């Protein structure tokens, strides 16, 4: 039986979901952790682009990542959107405050703007 969704993940997905859906994305799945310290993901798709809100339970960290798809198959590696915007791998951000969630939301929107997914 799956564990409950981590509170930080729920807050992040609750903040990001309307932003993504307003840009045409649809929710295609939520993966629940299989243990108390497990991972959780909410995955969204629009056209050729997929986005995931990710909770890594062991590291206790949140991030948003993206991949391209053809048909229903993911054809690229998942890439952290903050790293993509920075142009390089960034240190793991383990902040779980509302400020962190706002930074994730801003990064997701900036990434979508660069991908041509403006509202």
N, C-alpha and C positions, 0 to 999 in steps of 0.2 A: 504494500500500500504506500502511496506517495505521501511525503511529508507536506506540511503546509508551506505555502509560498513565503519566502523571507520578506519581512516588513520593508526593508530597503528596496528590494526588487519591486514590490507592489507599488511603493511610492513613485519609483522611477517610471514604471510602465503606465501608471495612472497619469503622470505628467506628459509622457511622450505619445501615448495612444491618440489623443485628439489631434495633436500636431501632425502626426503621420496620416491619420485618416482624412484630415482636412486637405491633404495633398494627394489624395487618391489612393493611398495604401489601404490594403485590407489585411486584417489579422488572419493568419493561416494556421496558427497553433501556439499553444503555451505548453512548455515542458515543465512539469513539476519535479522538484528534487525527489530522489528516491530514498533520501536519508536526511537527517536534520542539518547536516553540513554540506548537502549536495548542491548541484548547480541548477539554475532555472533560466529559461529563455522564453521570450515572446517574439514570434517571427511575423514579419509583415512583408507584403509583396505589392509592387506596382510596376507593371510592364516588365522590363528586363532587370529590375533592381529589387533585391531583398535587403531588409534591415532586420537585425535582431537586437533586442535589449537583453543583455546578459548579466546574470548574477553568478559569480564564481564563489561557491560557498567556502571552500578551504581557504582561499586568499581573502575572503570577505571584501570583494570588490565588484563594482558595477562598470559596465562599458556598453557602447553601441558599436556594432560591426555591420559591414555590408558585403554583399557578393552580387555578382551578375548571374543571371540565369538565361537559358535558352529553353523555350517551352517550359516545362516544370522542373528541369534539371539545373542545379547550381553548377556553373562552369568555371568559376574562379575560386580562389581561396577567400575565406572570410577575412576582412581587413578592418581593424579598429578605425573608426571614423576620425577620432582625435589624432591618431598617428598619421592618417592620410592627409589631414589638414596641415599638420606640422611638417610633413615631408620626411619624418623619421620616427623611429620607435621612441615612445615616451615612457618615463617611469610609471610603474603601477600606482594608480591613484586609489587609495583605500578609504578616502573620505566618503562618508555615507550621509552627510548633512544635506539639507535642502539646497545649499549652495552648489554642492557637487551635482545634484540632479539638474539644477538650472544650467550648469556648464555642459552637461550631457545634452540637454535639450537644444542649447545654442549650437553646439558642435553638430548635432544631427541636422538642424536647419541649414547651417552653413554648408555642410556637406551636400545636402540636397540641392541647394542653390547652385553649387558647382557642377552638379550632375544634370542641371536643367529641370529640376522638379520644383519649380517655384509655384507658390499658391496662385 
